[in-house]
Amino acid sequence: MDSNNIQDVVMIGAGPSALTAALYTSREDIDTVLFEKAVIGGMAAITDQVDNYPGFPQGVEGMDLAAKLQSQAERFGAKIEFGEVSKITNNGTFKTIVVDGKEKKARAVLIATGSDYKKTGVPGEAEFFGRGVHYCATCDGAYYKDKKLVVIGGGNSAFQEAIFLTRYASHIDLLVRSTIKASSVLVKEMQKYVDAGKVTIHLETVPLEITSNEGKVSGVIAQQKGGKLILESSAVFVFVGLLPNTGFLKNSSIELDEIGLVKTNHKLETNMPGVFASGDVRSGATLQIASAVGEGATAALNIREYLDSLK
């Protein structure tokens, strides 16, 4: 940090994307500080088992992967501090970031706060997160080969993920709270699986509880007009939307898309010069740890290029 107390780069969030970016920037002697308001490692850290991250043929515990990423970033000098960012403003050659009510200055900023999955809030959902309750079919579907599954949601993501799960599940019950909101193309595709007896769609069906037996998910109790519906299931996949962690940007000039994800250009730079975004918080992200890590590396290289342009 120089005599004017301006940091080279501040990264908001300390998930896989930010930790990777910090590894790259700090390795090049770019002063790097990360501010995390919750858990270092983000959603990856609270995932029981990550089975599709390259280099771990037997899978890796989410907390273990997060710890390794943290250790590697810190090895090269990245500093990780706990604090909540509430504001970013542009002051030309530097940005002002408000962290826990105090102002910090940085030449460049990386927003890597991630997104969270919307929850149904029913009993059993939080208790069995990552152990029978999932929010990513490509991540966890393969665990349930030839098992009965319940999918909750009626939009595009729910239909896409349910169709994907048909390659593993023996049968899928799709619970739609009100009416189907998925595109006509997906509805037409889904009908093939309905006709084949692979999927049953339950309209106007509200989940009430995710049940368990001997410490494992055993099914779902839901409410329909005609009464309660009790379904047997080895796991529940919930796809009722995303909650981008961008509340602190609502009153800023940084552009967000229709659901609140951060818009970027091909260099992962936002409309505010010197402010970049990567990982699950970025509009167009694929919500995979491997791609979040890749975006972190890309963002770091572009941040270095930006900092060089200020010299």
N, C-alpha and C positions, 0 to 999 in steps of 0.2 A: 504494500500500500504506500502511496507517495505522500509528500508533505501536505497535500490538500486533502488527505484522508479519503481518496477515491480508490475503491477496489477495482481491479481489472474486470472481474466477472462475479456476479452474484447469481446463484442458481436457486430457484424456488422449488422446493421439493427434494427428496433424497431417495427416490425410487431407482430402479435399474437404469432408466434413461439418464437421469441426472448424474448418478454415480459413474456411469460410463463416460459421460461428457467431462466430468471432473477429473477422471483418470487421464484423459487426453490433454486437457488444458493444463493441469498442474504438472504433468510430465514435461511440458514445454515451458515451465517456470512462469506460467500465467497465474497470478494470485487468484485463488478460487475459494469462495465461501458458499456453502449450501445451507439453506434454512429449511428445516423440516418441522411441521407443527404436530406430527403424530408419530408414525413408526418409520424408522430408517429401513428402507427396502420397499416401502409402500405396500400395495396389495400382494406383491410377490412374497413378502415376508410373512404374511398371514395365510398363505396358501399351504395346505398340509403337504402336498407332494406335487412337484413340477416334473412332468414326465416328457415334455417335448422341448426342453432346452438343450441345444447342441453341446456335446461333450460329456454328457452324463447318461450313458447307456442304460443305467439302472434307475434313472430319475434322481432327483435331489430334493431334499426338504426345502421349502420356500425360505425358512429362516436361515438355513445354512447357506443358500445361494446369496441371500441379502448380505449376510455377514462377510462372505468372501468378496463381494463387490465393494462393500464399505472398506474392508481392509486394504484392498488394492488401491482404491482412490486415495486413502489416507497415507499409504506408503509413499506416494509421490508429493504429498504436502497439502492435499485438499483439506479444508477445515469444514467440519459439519457442526452446526449449532442448531439448537431447538428454538423455534420462534415462528410466529404466524405473521405472514405478510398481508397487509390490508390495503396497500396502494402502490401504484407505480406511476411516476410522472416523468415526462421528458424534459430535460434541461439542456438539450443540444448535445454537447459532447459527453455528457454523463446523464445517468438516470437517478432519480431519487426513489428509494424503496423504503416504505414504512414497515418496520418490523417490531411488533409488540409496542407500538406507539412511538418508536424512535426511528429517526431518519438515517438511512445508510445511502452512500453514493457509490455508483458503479459505472464503468464505461460501457459494459455490456451486461445483459440479463438473459438468463435462460428460464423460461417457464416450463416446468416439468412436474406439475402437481397431480397429473393423472386424472382418472375418472373413477367413479364408484358405480356399482350396479344398483339400480333402484331395487328396493326390497318390498316384499309383500307385507312384512311385519307380523306374520302369523306365528303362533307358537311352534317351535321346532326348527324354524328357519335359521336363526342365529346359532342355535346349539349345534346344528349339524353342518355348518358352513365348511365346505371342503371335505366333508365326510359323509356325503350322501345328498347334500344340497349344493348345487353348482350353478355357475353363471356363464359357463363357456363349454359348449358341446365339443369343439375341436380339442380342447384341453383335456376333458375328462370323460368323454363319451365312450372311449375304448375300454374303460374299466367295467362297463356294464353289458358285455356281450351276452346275448340271449336272455336278457332280463327285461322285466316290465318297467317302464319309465313313465313319469308324469312330467309334462312340459306345461308351464304357466305363461300365458301371454297370447295376444291376438294380432300383433303387428308383424312387420316384415322380419324382424330378427327372430321372433318366436317361430315363425313358419320356416325360415331358412335353417335354423338350428334343429328343429324337429325333423325336417327332411334329412338333414345330415345324420341325425341319431338313428334313423331307420336302418342304417347299414350295420348297426350293432344290436339294437333292441329287438326283443321278440314282439313287443307291442308297445305303442305309445298312446297315452290318453292326454289330449291337448285341452287344457282348460282356458276358456276365453271368458273374461269377466263380463263383457257386454256383447259387442258385435265384432266381427272380424274387420281389422283395419289393414291387413296385408294387401299387397298389390294383386291385381287380377291374375298376373302371370304366376305368382306364387300360389295363389288359391287354386289355379288350374293344375299346377304341378302337384300340390298336396292331394288333390282329388284322386290321383292315381293310387296313392297309398291308402286313402280311405276306402276306395273301391276294392283294394286287395286285402282289406281287413287288417292292415298293418297299423293304421292310426284311427282313433275315434276322437271326433271333435265334440266337445261339450260347450255349447253356447250358454251365455248368461249364467255362468258357474263361478262362484266366488270361493276361493280356498279359505278354509277356517283353521286348519291345523295340519302340520306335517307330523305324522305319527311315527313311533319307533318301537322296536322290540329287541331286547338284549343289546342295547347300545347302537343299533343300526336303524336307518330309515326303513320303515315298513309300508308306508302308504300315505294317502292324503284324504282328509275329510273335507268336503266342499258343500256349499249350499246352492241348491237349485230352486226354481219356482215350485217344483213338486215335492221338495223335501231335501234331506241330506243325501249326498253321494259319497260312498266309501269306496276308495280305490286302493288296490294293492300295488306297491311300487318299490323297487330297490333303490331308487334315487329320484330326486326332483330337480329339474332344470328350470330356472326362473329367468324369463326374458321380458321384463316389463319396462325396459328403458335404461338409459344411462343418466348419471348425475355428474357432469364434469365439475371438477374442483376449480371453478373459475369465478366464484362469488365475489372475490376481491377485485375482479376486473370489470364488474358490472358498470361502474361509473367512470371507467377509464376510456381513453380513446382507442384502445386496442380492439380490433375487430373480432367478433365472435360469430359463429354460424348460428343457424336457427335453433340448435339445441344447447348452445353455450360453449362449444368447443372453439379453440383458438385457430383463427385462419392464418395460414402462412404461405409464402411463395416457395419456389423450388429450392431455395437455400434455407428453408425452415425459419425465415425471418418474418416477423409480423409487420403490420403497417407502421409500427413505431420503430424507426431505425435503431439498430443495436439491441433490439429485444427479439429473442428467438423462442421457439417452442418446439418440444419434442415429446414423443411418447404418447400415452393414452389421452392426454389433454388436447392433442392437436387434431384439428379437423382432417379427416381422411385416414387417421391411424387405424391399424388393424387389430389393436387390443391384444397383442401377443408380446411376451417378454423379449423374445429374440429380436423382433422388429423395433421395439422400444430401445433396446440396447444399440441397434444399428443407427437409429435416428439420433441417439445421444452422441455417437461418434461423429456423425455427419454434422450435427449442430456445433460440436466443438471445433471442427475444422473451419466451419464458416465463421464462428466467433473469432478465431485466431485471425482470419482474413480481414474481418471487420476491424479488429483492434489494430492491425497493421496499417489499415487505411487512415487511422487517426493520427499516426505519427508524422 
